[in-house]
Amino acid sequence: MRSAIALFRELDLLGWRRWPSARLLWVTAYVAFSSSLVYLFPRSLLAFLLFQASVLLIYYAEMGRGVQLAVGAVVLGVLMPFLGTVNGYYLEVATQVGIFVALALGLNIVVGLAGLLDLGYVAFYAVGAYLWAIFGSRQAGEIFTAAASYFPLPPAWFFVFMVLGVLVAAMTGILLGLPVLRLRGDYLAIVTLGFGEVVRVLANNLDKPINITNGPKGITPIQRPPLFFQPVLQGLGLEVAPSVLYSLYFYFLVLLVVVSVTLVTQRLDESHIGRAWTAIREDELAAVSMGIPLVRMKLLAFACGASFAGVMGVLFASKQFFINPESFTFLESIGVLAMIILGGMGSIPGAILGATLVTVLNLQVLKGISLWMNELRSAGVEIWVPLIGSFSLANLPTQLEPAKYERMVFGAILVLMMIYRPQGILPSRRRRRELARGGEGAQDA
C-alpha cells in the first residue's frame, strides 16, 4: 500500500508538485465542491466540516503567499458569510472560532513564546467583557447615581471601549506580572490560577455594598455597535432582519480583530522582542547574561497576551447581550491552553488550527453526535450487540451523550498528542528543530 502511494506521488498525475497553477486549480475545485455541498445540504455536519477543511488545504498548498491570501480572503470573506445566511448556526460557529483563535494567539505569546505558564488567562477576557458590560448598560447608573441618565452609553462608544479594552487588559496583565516575576513553572501556574479565580469571585460578589457587577445575576441588556450600513441597504431596497445583520456584523468584526492580532503576533515573533521571549523561555539565566531585560520582557509578554483577550472580551459582551461570572470559569483557561498545546506551542498557525479544532469539536462534532443519538433514541432504533443481542437505543441512558464528555475527549486527545506528537500538529520551526536535535542526542546516548 505504501509503495503504491509513493508511486502515485512520484508520478504526480495531478501536477500538484510540479505546477503552481495545478495546485490553485485543485484548491479552487475543492472549495467550490465543499461550498456547494453546504449550500445543497445546509444541515449536514459533514459538508460544513469539509468546507472548513478548505482553509487548511489553502495553508498547505504551496501557491505563493499572495495567492494563498487571495483565496483565503474569498473563502472567509465571501463564501463563509454567504453560507452563514443559508444556515445561521454555521456563522455562529465561525464567529466563536474567531474569538477563540484570538484568545489562543494571546495565550500563545505568554506560554508558547515567553514560556510563562498562565492558568488564569480568562481573567483578562473577563476584564474586557465587564468593562463594556458595565458602561454599555444601565449598570453604570447604579454606580454613578448622579449621572444615571447618561447610561447606557450610546452604541458608537463600543469602538472606543474596544481600544479601552486593550489598554485596561494590558494594565491588568502588568499588575499580574509584577508579583510573579520571580516565579516560574508550577509556582507561576498556581499564582496565575489564583488570580483568575480572584477575578471571577470578585465579579460574583461585587454587587454590594455598591452594585458594580450585579453579582451572579449578570448584566443585561448590553449595547451593541451601531448598524451604520443599515440605511445604505434600505436605500438600495434591501430589507434584512437585524438579527442576520448583527450575525454578519460580528463575524466581520471578529475576523478583522483576528487578522490584526495575527499580524501583530507575527511581527512580534520575528522581531528582537520575540527572540528575547524565546531566550527567556529556554534559559532565564543565560538570557540575563546576554543583556536581555528580564523584567521588561516578562511584563511585555503579559501585557500583549492580556490585550488580545481584553478586546475580545468587549466583543463577546456585546455579541452575547448578557454576561455573568459563569462565562469566565477556570475551565475556559484550560480550554484555551489545550488549543495551543494541540496546535503547537509557540506556533502561530498551530494556535489558529488548535483553536479551530477544539471549538469545532466542541460546538459541532460532539453536539452533532449527541443530537444524532437522541434522534435514534426517539425513533427506538434497535442494534445488535455481541453477547447481549438485540438492544433498543431507547434504553440508552442520557448520561452517555458525547457532548457531556467534552473535557474527557480533550484530555484523551492531549494524552495521545503528548505520546505520539509532543510538538503539536503545526509546530514552530524553532520547536521542530529543538525536538529533532533532542531526538538525535537521545539516540547517540
N, C-alpha and C positions, 0 to 999 in steps of 0.2 A: 504493500500500500504506500509506504514511504517512498519507494523508488518511483512509483507512478506519479506521485505528487512532485517529486524532484524533476522528473522528465517533463511534466507539464509546465513547471516553472522555467525550465531551461529552454523549451521550445518557444514559450511566451507567445502563444497563439493569439492572445487578446491584445498584444502590443503594450501591455501595462508598464513593462520595464523599459521599453525601447523608445516610445514616443510619448511626450507630454500631452500632445493633442488627443491620443487614445485614452489616457488617464482621465482627461477632462470629459471626454465623450462618455465613458463608462460611469463616472461620478454623476454626470448630468442625467443619464438614463436611470440610474438608481434613485436619484432624488425625485425625478418625475414619476417613476413607478411607485415608490413608497407614499408620496403625497397623493397620488391617485387612489391608492388603497384606502387611505384615511378618508378621502372625500366620498368614496363609494360605500365604505363601511365605517361610518363615524363613531360607532360604539365598539369597534374592535380594538381590544388592547394590543394585540399582536401587530396590527397595522401601524398604530402610533409608535410602538417600540421600534419597528423597522424604520419609520421616518426619523426618529431621534438618533438612530444609529448612523444616519447620513452625515451628521456633524462629525462623528468620529472618523468616518470614511474620508471626509474632506481633510481632516487633520493629517491622516496617514498618507494621503495621495500626494506625491511629490510633483506638484504642478506649478511651483513658483509661488512666492508669498502673496503677490498681488492678485493672482488668480484665485488662490485659496480664500483671501479676504473677500473678494467679489462674490464668489459662490456662497460663502458663509453668510454674507450680508443678505443675499437673496433668500436663503433658507430661513434665517432668523428674523429678517426684517419684512419679508413679504409673505412667504408661504406659511410660516407659523401663525401670524395674526389672521390670515385668511382661513386656515383650518380651525383656528380658535373660534371663529364665528360660526363654523359648522357644528362644533361641539365645544361649548364654553368651558367644560372641565379641563380640556387639553390646555387652554390658555392659562387656567389657574395653576396647573401643574408646571407649565413653563415659567410662570412668574415665581412660584415657590422655588424652583430650581435656581433661578437667577438670584434670589435672596440668599440662599444657602451657598451659592458659589462665591458671592461677595464675603460672606462670613468665613468661609473656608480659606479664601485668599488672605484675609486679615489674620486669622489664627496661624496660617502658614508662615507669615513673617515672624511671629513670636516663637513658634515651636519649630518650624522647619528650617528657617534661616538662622535665627539667633540661638536656637537650642534652649529656650526658656519654657518649660512645661507649664502651661497656663490652663487650669481646670475651672476657672471662673470667668471664662470669656463671655458668657452670656450676659454678665453684669453690664458690660458696655452696650450691648444690644438693648437691654432694659433702660439704660440711662437715656439713650436716644429716643426710645419709644415713649417714655413718660414725659420727656421734655416737651414734645409736641402734644401729647395727650392732655397735659395739664393746661397749656396755654391755648390749644386748639379746641377746647371745650369750655363748659361753664365751671369746670373745677377750679380754675384760677380765680373766679369770682368769690369762692369761699375763702381763699387765702387773702386776697386784696379786696375786702368788702367795700372799701370806699370807691373803688374803680370797677365794681362788678358789672356795670353796664358796658364796659369795653370788651368783655369776654363773652363768647369765644372770639378770638382774633379773626379777621377776615381771611377767606381761603388763600388769598395771594401771599399771606405770611408763611405759608407752607414752605416756599422755596427759601425764604430767609432762615427758617428753622432747619432746613437741610444743611445749610452752612454752619449754623449754630450747633447742630448735632455732631458734626465733625469736630468742631473746636471743643465742645464740652466733653465729649467722649475722650478726646485726646488728653485733655487736662485730667480726667479721671484715670486714664491709663498711667499718666505720670505720677499721680498720687498713689496709685497701687505700686508702681515700680520703686518709689523711694524707700519704703520699708523693707523690700525684699532684695535689695541689691547684693547683699552678702549671701543670699541663699541660692541653692542650686539643687537639681534633682528632686528627690521625693519631698524634701522640706519646702521647696518652692511650690510644688504641686499642692501640698496641704494648705499653705497660706493662701494661694490664689483660689482654691476651692472654698475656703472660709470666706474670702472676700465676695465671691459670687453669692454665697448663701446669705451674707450680711445684707447685700443689696436687695435680695428677694424678700427677706424678713422685714427690712425697712419699708419696702413697698406694701407689704401686707399689714403693717402696723401704724403707718403714718396717717391714720385717719383721726387721731386725737393726740394732743388737745386741739391741734389745728388740722383740719381735714385737708391734707395735701394730695394724697394718692387715692383717697376713697377706700382704702383697705382692700379686703378680699372681694368686695363688690365690683371693683374695677371701675373704669372710666368709659362713659359712652354718653352721647354720640361725639365722635371726633371729626373735626372738619376735614374735608377732602380738598385737594387742589382744584382751582377753578378750571372749568372746561372752556378755555378761551377760544377753542376752534369750533365750538358748537354753533355759534351764529353763522360761521362760514358754511357749515354743512347745511344749515337751514336755508341760507341764501341760494345754495345750489339745488334746493328741493329735496335734500336727503334727510329723511326722518329716521334717526337711530335712537333706540332706547338708551337712557342714561346708564343703565347697568352694563350694557355692551360697550358703551364709550369708555366708562371707567375701567373695565377689564382691559381694553386695548391701551388706555392711557397709562395704567400702572405697569403693564407689560413693557411698554417702550421706556418708561422711566427707569424701571429696574434694569433693562437692557443697557440703557445709557450709563447708569452707575457702574454696572459690571464691566463694560468696556473701559471706562475711566479707571476703575480700580485695577484692572488687568494691566493697562498701560503703565500706571504708576508703579505697580509691583515689579513689572519687568524692568523699568528704568532703575529702580532701587536695587534690584538683584544684580544688574550689570554694572552698577556704579561702585565706587570705593566704599560706600556705606554697606552694600551687600557683601562685599568681600570682608569687611570688618566684622559683620554679623557672623559670617561663616567661620572666621578665625576664632571668635568668641565661643562659638558652638563647639569647635574642635578642641581648643585648649585655651582657657582664660589666661593662665599664667604666661603662656607664650605670646598671646595677643597683647597683654600689657607690656611685656618686654620689648615688643616691636613698636611700641608707641601708640597703640590704639586706645583712645579714651573710653575705658570700660563703662563708667557711669553714664556718660552721654549716649553711647551706643545702645545700652540696655534700655534707657528711658525712651530713646527714639523708637526702638522696636515696639515697646508697649504702646507708645502714643500712636504710631502708624496703624498697628493692628486694631486698636480701640476705635480709631476714627472711622474705619470702614464699617465696623459694627454699629457705630452711632448713627451714621447716615442711613443705614438700612433699618435701624430701629424707628427712625422718623417715618420712613416709607411704610414699614409694617403697621405702625399705629394708624396711619391714615387709611391704609388699604383695608385693615380689619374692622375699622369703625368702632372697635371695642378692645380693650386690653385689661388684663388683671395679672396679679403676680404669678399665677399658674402657667402663664405663657413663657416664663423665663426660669425654668427649673434647671437643676444640675444636669439632668439627662440631656438637655439641649446642648450643653457644652460638650458632653461626652459624644453626642451625635456628630457635632462639627469636627471634633478631634478624630473620630473614626473616619470621616471623609478624607482628611489629609493623609492619614495612615494608609488607607486603602489606595488612594491615588498615587502617593509617593511624597515623602517628607521633603520639603524644600523645592518641589517641582510645581511650577505654575500650571502647566497643562494637567498634571496629576491632581492638583487640588480641584480644578474645574471638573475633571472626569469623576473624581471621587464624590464630590457634592452631587453631581448629576445622578450617578448610580445609586447612591444611598437614598436620595429623595424620590427617584422613580421607583425604587424597590419598595419604599415605604408607602408612597401615595398611590401607586398603580399596581404593581405586581402582587404584593401581599393582599391588598384590599380587593383587587380583582379576583384573586383565587378564592378569597373568603366569600365574595358575592356569588361566585360560580358554585361553591359548595352549598351555599344557602338555597340557591335555585334547585340544585339536585336534591337537597333535603326536603324542600317543599313539594317537589314532584314525586317523592317517595321512590327514587330510583334504587334498584337492587343490584348489588355486585357480588361476585363470587370471591370469597376469601379462603385461602388454604387453611385447613384444619378447623374451619368454622362453617364453611358452606355459604349458602346464600345469606347476604346481610343487607338490610334496608338502610339506606343513608338517612332515613327519617329518624332512626335511633342514634345517630351520631351526635355526641354531646357538643353543645355550642362552644365549650371551652377549647375545642381543638381547632378553632379558626386560626389560620396563619397570621392574620392581622394582629392578633393578641400576643404573638411571639416575635415581634419585630426585633426586640433587643437580643433575644436568643439567636436569631438568624444573623444579626450583625456580629455578635460575639463569635459564632461559628465561622463566619467569613473571615474575620480578623485572625482567628487562630490558624486557619488554613493559609492565610497570606503570610503570617509570620513563619510558618514552616516551609512553604514552597516558594514564596517570593517576598522576602522581607523588605526589599527596596520599594515595593509598591508596583502598581500597574504601569505607571509612566514616571519612572524615577528621573530625577535631575541628572544631568551629565556628570556633575561632580560626584554625586552619591553613587552612580553606577561605577565610576572609576574606583571609588573607595572600596566598594564591595568586591570588585574584581581583584583589586590589589590584596585585599584581605584574604580572599579565597586562594590566591597564589601562595601567600605566606603560609596559610594553613597546610597546603599540600606539601610545601617544602619542609615544614616542620614534621 
